[in-house]
Amino acid sequence: MALSRLEQIQEMLKSEPADSFLNYALALEYAKINDVRKAIELLEALLARDENYLGAYYQLGKYYEQLDQKNKAVETYQNGASIAQKQKNKKALGELNEALWMLED
């Protein structure tokens, strides 16, 4: 039987448990099966290890929004925007600022 994407990523993580992209991908797979709390847990752990993994901030903020944790979402977007500015990543900065703006609306 073929492994699901979730299982494939879990297998890859066995040899590279600290791989930021694989941990990010695993979180997205959990969100796809509606386990948003597990996705949040994984993204929080990822950012604790690698605060510069920019893509995680937007997703984490969105998951907080899904659970009606507006303050955590705002804080996450703000932290991500700060990292995006340091990295001079205008696209990510724009997306994070737009997410913030939408929350404040």
Phi and psi in degrees as GROMACS dihedral restraints (atoms count N, CA, C in turn):
[ dihedral_restraints ]
;  ai    aj    ak    al  type     phi  dphi    fc
    3     4     5     6     1   -71.8    20    10
    4     5     6     7     1   144.2    20    10
    6     7     8     9     1   -77.0    20    10
    7     8     9    10     1   144.5    20    10
    9    10    11    12     1   -71.5    20    10
   10    11    12    13     1   165.4    20    10
   12    13    14    15     1   -56.2    20    10
   13    14    15    16     1   -42.7    20    10
   15    16    17    18     1   -57.3    20    10
   16    17    18    19     1   -48.1    20    10
   18    19    20    21     1   -66.7    20    10
   19    20    21    22     1   -36.8    20    10
   21    22    23    24     1   -62.4    20    10
   22    23    24    25     1   -44.7    20    10
   24    25    26    27     1   -65.8    20    10
   25    26    27    28     1   -41.8    20    10
   27    28    29    30     1   -60.6    20    10
   28    29    30    31     1   -39.1    20    10
   30    31    32    33     1   -63.3    20    10
   31    32    33    34     1   -45.6    20    10
   33    34    35    36     1   -63.3    20    10
   34    35    36    37     1   -35.5    20    10
   36    37    38    39     1   -67.4    20    10
   37    38    39    40     1   -22.0    20    10
   39    40    41    42     1   -61.7    20    10
   40    41    42    43     1   -36.0    20    10
   42    43    44    45     1   -91.2    20    10
   43    44    45    46     1   -20.4    20    10
   45    46    47    48     1  -137.8    20    10
   46    47    48    49     1    68.8    20    10
   48    49    50    51     1   -63.6    20    10
   49    50    51    52     1   -22.7    20    10
   51    52    53    54     1   -96.5    20    10
   52    53    54    55     1     6.3    20    10
   54    55    56    57     1   -66.3    20    10
   55    56    57    58     1   115.4    20    10
   57    58    59    60     1   -62.1    20    10
   58    59    60    61     1   -44.3    20    10
   60    61    62    63     1   -63.5    20    10
   61    62    63    64     1   -43.3    20    10
   63    64    65    66     1   -63.9    20    10
   64    65    66    67     1   -39.8    20    10
   66    67    68    69     1   -66.1    20    10
   67    68    69    70     1   -38.6    20    10
   69    70    71    72     1   -62.9    20    10
   70    71    72    73     1   -47.4    20    10
   72    73    74    75     1   -61.9    20    10
   73    74    75    76     1   -39.2    20    10
   75    76    77    78     1   -62.1    20    10
   76    77    78    79     1   -43.1    20    10
   78    79    80    81     1   -59.9    20    10
   79    80    81    82     1   -42.9    20    10
   81    82    83    84     1   -64.1    20    10
   82    83    84    85     1   -37.0    20    10
   84    85    86    87     1   -65.6    20    10
   85    86    87    88     1   -40.3    20    10
   87    88    89    90     1   -63.5    20    10
   88    89    90    91     1   -39.6    20    10
   90    91    92    93     1   -63.3    20    10
   91    92    93    94     1   -36.4    20    10
   93    94    95    96     1   -63.4    20    10
   94    95    96    97     1   -29.5    20    10
   96    97    98    99     1   -97.7    20    10
   97    98    99   100     1    20.6    20    10
   99   100   101   102     1    65.4    20    10
  100   101   102   103     1    26.6    20    10
  102   103   104   105     1  -103.4    20    10
  103   104   105   106     1    69.7    20    10
  105   106   107   108     1   -65.4    20    10
  106   107   108   109     1   -34.8    20    10
  108   109   110   111     1   -63.0    20    10
  109   110   111   112     1   -39.8    20    10
  111   112   113   114     1   -67.8    20    10
  112   113   114   115     1   -39.1    20    10
  114   115   116   117     1   -60.6    20    10
  115   116   117   118     1   -43.9    20    10
  117   118   119   120     1   -62.2    20    10
  118   119   120   121     1   -46.3    20    10
  120   121   122   123     1   -57.0    20    10
  121   122   123   124     1   -44.4    20    10
  123   124   125   126     1   -67.6    20    10
  124   125   126   127     1   -41.5    20    10
  126   127   128   129     1   -69.5    20    10
  127   128   129   130     1   -37.2    20    10
  129   130   131   132     1   -62.1    20    10
  130   131   132   133     1   -43.2    20    10
  132   133   134   135     1   -65.3    20    10
  133   134   135   136     1   -40.2    20    10
  135   136   137   138     1   -59.8    20    10
  136   137   138   139     1   -48.3    20    10
  138   139   140   141     1   -70.0    20    10
  139   140   141   142     1   -26.9    20    10
  141   142   143   144     1   -66.3    20    10
  142   143   144   145     1   -33.6    20    10
  144   145   146   147     1   -86.2    20    10
  145   146   147   148     1   -35.7    20    10
  147   148   149   150     1  -140.3    20    10
  148   149   150   151     1    81.9    20    10
  150   151   152   153     1   -65.9    20    10
  151   152   153   154     1   -13.8    20    10
  153   154   155   156     1   -90.8    20    10
  154   155   156   157     1     3.9    20    10
  156   157   158   159     1   -79.4    20    10
  157   158   159   160     1    87.9    20    10
  159   160   161   162     1   -59.6    20    10
  160   161   162   163     1   -40.7    20    10
  162   163   164   165     1   -59.9    20    10
  163   164   165   166     1   -27.2    20    10
  165   166   167   168     1   -67.5    20    10
  166   167   168   169     1   -29.4    20    10
  168   169   170   171     1   -64.8    20    10
  169   170   171   172     1   -46.1    20    10
  171   172   173   174     1   -62.2    20    10
  172   173   174   175     1   -50.0    20    10
  174   175   176   177     1   -61.4    20    10
  175   176   177   178     1   -45.1    20    10
  177   178   179   180     1   -60.3    20    10
  178   179   180   181     1   -43.5    20    10
  180   181   182   183     1   -59.4    20    10
  181   182   183   184     1   -42.6    20    10
  183   184   185   186     1   -63.4    20    10
  184   185   186   187     1   -40.5    20    10
  186   187   188   189     1   -67.0    20    10
  187   188   189   190     1   -38.8    20    10
  189   190   191   192     1   -60.7    20    10
  190   191   192   193     1   -40.9    20    10
  192   193   194   195     1   -59.8    20    10
  193   194   195   196     1   -42.2    20    10
  195   196   197   198     1   -59.3    20    10
  196   197   198   199     1   -31.9    20    10
  198   199   200   201     1   -95.3    20    10
  199   200   201   202     1    13.9    20    10
  201   202   203   204     1    57.5    20    10
  202   203   204   205     1    37.2    20    10
  204   205   206   207     1  -105.6    20    10
  205   206   207   208     1    69.7    20    10
  207   208   209   210     1   -59.7    20    10
  208   209   210   211     1   -43.6    20    10
  210   211   212   213     1   -61.1    20    10
  211   212   213   214     1   -41.5    20    10
  213   214   215   216     1   -67.3    20    10
  214   215   216   217     1   -37.1    20    10
  216   217   218   219     1   -62.8    20    10
  217   218   219   220     1   -47.6    20    10
  219   220   221   222     1   -59.4    20    10
  220   221   222   223     1   -48.0    20    10
  222   223   224   225     1   -59.8    20    10
  223   224   225   226     1   -41.4    20    10
  225   226   227   228     1   -65.4    20    10
  226   227   228   229     1   -46.1    20    10
  228   229   230   231     1   -61.6    20    10
  229   230   231   232     1   -41.5    20    10
  231   232   233   234     1   -64.2    20    10
  232   233   234   235     1   -43.2    20    10
  234   235   236   237     1   -62.8    20    10
  235   236   237   238     1   -42.1    20    10
  237   238   239   240     1   -64.1    20    10
  238   239   240   241     1   -40.9    20    10
  240   241   242   243     1   -62.7    20    10
  241   242   243   244     1   -38.3    20    10
  243   244   245   246     1   -62.4    20    10
  244   245   246   247     1   -43.8    20    10
  246   247   248   249     1   -66.1    20    10
  247   248   249   250     1   -41.7    20    10
  249   250   251   252     1   -61.0    20    10
  250   251   252   253     1   -40.0    20    10
  252   253   254   255     1   -62.9    20    10
  253   254   255   256     1   -44.8    20    10
  255   256   257   258     1   -61.3    20    10
  256   257   258   259     1   -37.1    20    10
  258   259   260   261     1   -85.0    20    10
  259   260   261   262     1    -2.7    20    10
  261   262   263   264     1    55.6    20    10
  262   263   264   265     1    39.0    20    10
  264   265   266   267     1   -98.6    20    10
  265   266   267   268     1    92.1    20    10
  267   268   269   270     1   -66.8    20    10
  268   269   270   271     1   -35.6    20    10
  270   271   272   273     1   -64.1    20    10
  271   272   273   274     1   -50.1    20    10
  273   274   275   276     1   -64.1    20    10
  274   275   276   277     1   -40.9    20    10
  276   277   278   279     1   -59.2    20    10
  277   278   279   280     1   -43.9    20    10
  279   280   281   282     1   -62.4    20    10
  280   281   282   283     1   -42.8    20    10
  282   283   284   285     1   -65.1    20    10
  283   284   285   286     1   -42.0    20    10
  285   286   287   288     1   -68.6    20    10
  286   287   288   289     1   -41.2    20    10
  288   289   290   291     1   -66.1    20    10
  289   290   291   292     1   -36.4    20    10
  291   292   293   294     1   -66.2    20    10
  292   293   294   295     1   -40.7    20    10
  294   295   296   297     1   -61.3    20    10
  295   296   297   298     1   -41.3    20    10
  297   298   299   300     1   -62.2    20    10
  298   299   300   301     1   -46.7    20    10
  300   301   302   303     1   -60.0    20    10
  301   302   303   304     1   -42.6    20    10
  303   304   305   306     1   -63.7    20    10
  304   305   306   307     1   -35.5    20    10
  306   307   308   309     1   -69.4    20    10
  307   308   309   310     1   -36.0    20    10
  309   310   311   312     1   -78.9    20    10
  310   311   312   313     1   -13.9    20    10
